[in-house]
Structure formats: structure tokens, C-alpha cells
Amino acid sequence: MAHNTSFLLGYLLIQILFFPNPNTPYEDAVPWTLDAINRNGLAVFLIVLPRKVSADVKANLLTGAINMGMKGDTIDAPTFLAMAILGLYTFLVNLVAGGIKYEGWKLKL
């Protein structure tokens, strides 16, 4: 209970600090990356976030490409390489979501 309450307090403080005016327009209050991912959540989810394929295997297009492109086991990758992959992964997620938003597409699956 205290854990959840402390998170709610943190969210409230962030909102008060960054958005003191409660009438802030949606376009100014929400980062473009969050808006882009929210507009086409399912498409972004299927392309870049894990989805269940079978009982034992989790995969998607981007994760599969990264795992197939790595030599050896990904769990044993050095810290620098792992952080570089995470940075590239995050960049590609934002690139896909931002590209979809920029083009004005609304993907319905």
C-alpha cells in the first residue's frame, strides 16, 4: 500500500512541477513519442515488443532480428554491447512509431 501511495505522490509532484496549469493542451502535455506509440499501439507492439508465439517462445520481428544477428547467447553479451543494443532498440521503436505518426497513418489490425 505504501509503495503505491509513494508512486502516486511522485506522479502528482511531477505533474505539479512540469504542468502547473491544469488546462494545458494535450499536444503540449504529452511527448510526441508517447503520442505516436499510443496512436498505433498494436502495430508498434507487434513490430517491436514481445508477443507470445507459443507456450515456450516469445518473439517479434525486431527482437528476433537482434537475437539472430548476435553471435552466441544474448544473455552473455558484455555490458557495453547490451547497452548499445538497448539504445538502438529504443531508437528503432521511436523511429517506427514516429514515422507512422509523421505519415499520418492509422493502422487498424
Buried (B, 14 or more C-beta within 10 A) or exposed (E): EEEEEEEEEEEEEEEEEEEEEEEEEEEEBEEEBEBBBEBBEEBBBBBBBEEEEEEEEEEBEBBBEBEEEEEEEBEEBEEEEEEEBEEEBEEBBBEBBBEBBEEEEEEEE
